[in-house]
Amino acid sequence: MAKSVHALADEICAILDHGQPAWAIPWSDFYTFTERQTMRDSFKNQLRNELWSRSVLICFGQAIVLIAKDYPSAALLRK
């Protein structure tokens, strides 16, 4: 059974809380992670909104899904 938006947000936040400020995941792996075969825009929007409320950004690209904490991490900043 596919994971709910809330359950996915919990898992994503747990991954990011273990010292990883950002996560780039290929679509095929993201589908496996979410336990889904397809993903509607409404689901993506719900997930985006749930993560946004937890200060996590998600970007659905063509080849990857990019997930990152919404704070200035030294590991990600370029000066």
HULIN-V353074 format. One record per backbone hydrogen bond with DSSP energy under -1.0 kcal/mol. NH is the residue of the N-H (numbers start at 1). CO is the residue of the C=O. If there is no record, write none. Layout:
# HULIN-V353074
nh-><NH & NH>
co-><CO & CO>
This chain:
# HULIN-V353074
nh-><3 & 8 & 9 & 10 & 11 & 12 & 13 & 14 & 15 & 16 & 17 & 23 & 25 & 27 & 30 & 31 & 32 & 33 & 34 & 36 & 44 & 45 & 46 & 47 & 48 & 49 & 50 & 51 & 52 & 53 & 54 & 55 & 56 & 57 & 59 & 61 & 65 & 66 & 67 & 68 & 69 & 70 & 71 & 73 & 76 & 77>
co-><34 & 4 & 5 & 6 & 7 & 8 & 9 & 10 & 11 & 12 & 13 & 67 & 65 & 63 & 26 & 27 & 28 & 29 & 30 & 31 & 40 & 41 & 42 & 43 & 44 & 45 & 46 & 47 & 48 & 49 & 51 & 52 & 51 & 68 & 66 & 64 & 25 & 59 & 23 & 57 & 21 & 55 & 69 & 71 & 73 & 73>
